[in-house]
């Protein structure tokens, strides 16, 4: 049966071979796909055996159909069986979509491609186009392997022949497929400085070390002098690659303060919202204001506050707990409130909506007493803040809860009206008394996302152990922050540490550590 | 790692046959190639393609840009535009593919949705039923594109206020459109936070916002 007759038989009003050919040319893709799909459905039923030409009437029809869509065979039927089978095999190779996995520049690539198994009946397979992109075909392992050197959609040609056929010369037949090589994302990041004349300009990186020198204390009767090392504070803030890529400013900020007279430490870290226009200024105002107000309030309240803390240490009662809470509210609560007011004022000056200054806020105030450390804290937004002790007895206290939403990047900001409510501020206050600790750490989500990944992990001490190890040099870049007492170099080291690579995590990173 | 899921709903009804669908393919290819040059996208964008004509098919499940290869897109000779059914499949896929934040799992970014049609939904009852369902899925942004003279932007306006119309369905227009889509995807990748609305880059001149 001629294929044109076959078309007529299924009810198509084709006039002549030319007419039919035009039709086929136009719908070649569809017919190909259809036949291909049906063929795949059909194959499993045949237990994957390659059917031979004289198998059944069904196959006969199949080949007619197959040939028809290429419009190659005009005097089909006159050809011998071998030729038809070859055509059939060739068709199989042509129709089967070759998919090889995508590669990545400078990363080892290995893909098992056993063409002779994938396409039964072919042999003498060679590939063209691999060498130029740093790859080769290993005939023993039957793998495409190597380290790609060039990104792009590369066209690879597979040349092959058929077993026991005249066309067995490898160059006689070819099939093209695409091998995609992705660029190395590290090479795509640009680092463009923020323009100096940018409104509310902020340096792309910042660091600080607050050295708190050892205190000389006189023991009983003043006969023996003893030097007592005191904890120092270090902080660093690095603009994220996402911002560096577009020469946008860093949105994070931090501020450290040590009050020599009263020996109170104040640490503040803030993360301006990525989507808010002036959040870099929001975070700056928040940090500066909080330190100013805490300083003033601690000066004003320290006598009462410190007595309350001592009392609480003696007797852990609800009443004593409430007193400390109230004092913390007066100190940090007032500071947070004032920060919002200052941001509001700045927004009104522009004028622009306050949400354009959206920022998170993590605050900690602490002091060493004879009986141990008092740590008070306040937290709005994501990131993390905790007291960590590496040595036995291990200890971890997370000073609040990260605010997250259903989706990534959703959090709460200090500037949201529902946050600056007395009960809400109170709810977010935390305090703790601990004998000693390895580090008190405050960090923005640029650090917690890659290092902790989930909120649940933030509460796992193993993750903090890992972070501390990482900070101490156990990382792929071998960057070590030396946390020995009075080490002023630690600020530079911490800033360098913040450059760590983590896929998909390129937000601004800020970390402040009391150690 | 935080993923940015991007859903593309493409009209493959009979009228898209020929040049229009070929132009869409070229546009898609260009889009993928340019997204691969964006380090953000390369590390976080995941794309899913759903086509709709008489049948609705998810041609490609949510796949990382790094690992994706464009599937073949087919168009039947003629037939209805089952956009309502496509939205139904979309909701199902979003429910199963998009990861929400839990204490133990890191959530994806809010997904983005792009719809391109050159007609109007043939299954309008289903379409209207699905609108509130789509809205419940909290897309970071829904951008609909009515392509060509026969496209009706009205039903799309019920779904989103970001409806754009393309005068023609030729290659140059689609190329511009997908270029813009990829720019939007790049931006969507980083600006979610204080406001839920994503700030879109201005559309190219070929794309007219429907007011």
HADDOCK unambig.tbl for C-alpha pairs under 7 A between the chains (distance, minus, plus):
assign (segid A and resid 30 and name CA) (segid B and resid 74 and name CA) 6.91 0.50 0.50
assign (segid A and resid 102 and name CA) (segid B and resid 67 and name CA) 5.82 0.50 0.50
assign (segid A and resid 182 and name CA) (segid B and resid 36 and name CA) 6.87 0.50 0.50
assign (segid A and resid 182 and name CA) (segid B and resid 66 and name CA) 6.59 0.50 0.50
assign (segid A and resid 185 and name CA) (segid B and resid 39 and name CA) 5.10 0.50 0.50
assign (segid A and resid 185 and name CA) (segid B and resid 42 and name CA) 6.94 0.50 0.50
assign (segid A and resid 188 and name CA) (segid B and resid 37 and name CA) 6.91 0.50 0.50
assign (segid A and resid 188 and name CA) (segid B and resid 38 and name CA) 6.93 0.50 0.50
assign (segid A and resid 188 and name CA) (segid B and resid 39 and name CA) 5.56 0.50 0.50
assign (segid A and resid 189 and name CA) (segid B and resid 39 and name CA) 6.16 0.50 0.50
assign (segid A and resid 273 and name CA) (segid B and resid 193 and name CA) 5.99 0.50 0.50
assign (segid A and resid 273 and name CA) (segid B and resid 194 and name CA) 5.94 0.50 0.50
assign (segid A and resid 274 and name CA) (segid B and resid 191 and name CA) 5.57 0.50 0.50
assign (segid A and resid 274 and name CA) (segid B and resid 192 and name CA) 6.95 0.50 0.50
assign (segid A and resid 274 and name CA) (segid B and resid 193 and name CA) 6.27 0.50 0.50
assign (segid A and resid 275 and name CA) (segid B and resid 191 and name CA) 4.43 0.50 0.50
assign (segid A and resid 275 and name CA) (segid B and resid 192 and name CA) 5.75 0.50 0.50
assign (segid A and resid 275 and name CA) (segid B and resid 193 and name CA) 5.55 0.50 0.50
assign (segid A and resid 275 and name CA) (segid B and resid 194 and name CA) 5.93 0.50 0.50
assign (segid A and resid 275 and name CA) (segid B and resid 195 and name CA) 6.90 0.50 0.50
assign (segid A and resid 276 and name CA) (segid B and resid 194 and name CA) 6.26 0.50 0.50
assign (segid A and resid 355 and name CA) (segid B and resid 194 and name CA) 6.94 0.50 0.50
assign (segid A and resid 358 and name CA) (segid B and resid 194 and name CA) 6.55 0.50 0.50
assign (segid A and resid 405 and name CA) (segid B and resid 101 and name CA) 6.84 0.50 0.50
assign (segid A and resid 406 and name CA) (segid B and resid 100 and name CA) 5.22 0.50 0.50
assign (segid A and resid 406 and name CA) (segid B and resid 101 and name CA) 4.97 0.50 0.50
assign (segid A and resid 406 and name CA) (segid B and resid 107 and name CA) 6.70 0.50 0.50
assign (segid A and resid 407 and name CA) (segid B and resid 100 and name CA) 5.59 0.50 0.50
assign (segid A and resid 407 and name CA) (segid B and resid 101 and name CA) 5.75 0.50 0.50
assign (segid A and resid 407 and name CA) (segid B and resid 107 and name CA) 5.09 0.50 0.50
assign (segid A and resid 407 and name CA) (segid B and resid 108 and name CA) 5.56 0.50 0.50
assign (segid A and resid 407 and name CA) (segid B and resid 109 and name CA) 5.33 0.50 0.50
assign (segid A and resid 407 and name CA) (segid B and resid 110 and name CA) 5.68 0.50 0.50
assign (segid A and resid 408 and name CA) (segid B and resid 2 and name CA) 6.77 0.50 0.50
assign (segid A and resid 408 and name CA) (segid B and resid 101 and name CA) 6.99 0.50 0.50
assign (segid A and resid 408 and name CA) (segid B and resid 107 and name CA) 5.10 0.50 0.50
assign (segid A and resid 408 and name CA) (segid B and resid 108 and name CA) 5.24 0.50 0.50
assign (segid A and resid 408 and name CA) (segid B and resid 109 and name CA) 4.60 0.50 0.50
assign (segid A and resid 409 and name CA) (segid B and resid 109 and name CA) 6.79 0.50 0.50
assign (segid A and resid 409 and name CA) (segid B and resid 192 and name CA) 6.17 0.50 0.50
assign (segid A and resid 409 and name CA) (segid B and resid 193 and name CA) 5.45 0.50 0.50
assign (segid A and resid 410 and name CA) (segid B and resid 193 and name CA) 5.41 0.50 0.50
assign (segid A and resid 453 and name CA) (segid B and resid 106 and name CA) 6.50 0.50 0.50
assign (segid A and resid 454 and name CA) (segid B and resid 103 and name CA) 6.04 0.50 0.50
assign (segid A and resid 454 and name CA) (segid B and resid 104 and name CA) 5.78 0.50 0.50
assign (segid A and resid 454 and name CA) (segid B and resid 105 and name CA) 5.98 0.50 0.50
assign (segid A and resid 454 and name CA) (segid B and resid 106 and name CA) 5.60 0.50 0.50
assign (segid A and resid 455 and name CA) (segid B and resid 103 and name CA) 5.07 0.50 0.50
assign (segid A and resid 455 and name CA) (segid B and resid 104 and name CA) 6.85 0.50 0.50
assign (segid A and resid 456 and name CA) (segid B and resid 103 and name CA) 4.91 0.50 0.50
assign (segid A and resid 456 and name CA) (segid B and resid 104 and name CA) 5.54 0.50 0.50
assign (segid A and resid 503 and name CA) (segid B and resid 1 and name CA) 6.92 0.50 0.50
assign (segid A and resid 503 and name CA) (segid B and resid 43 and name CA) 6.44 0.50 0.50
assign (segid A and resid 504 and name CA) (segid B and resid 1 and name CA) 5.79 0.50 0.50
assign (segid A and resid 504 and name CA) (segid B and resid 2 and name CA) 6.67 0.50 0.50
assign (segid A and resid 504 and name CA) (segid B and resid 40 and name CA) 6.91 0.50 0.50
assign (segid A and resid 504 and name CA) (segid B and resid 43 and name CA) 5.18 0.50 0.50
assign (segid A and resid 504 and name CA) (segid B and resid 44 and name CA) 5.95 0.50 0.50
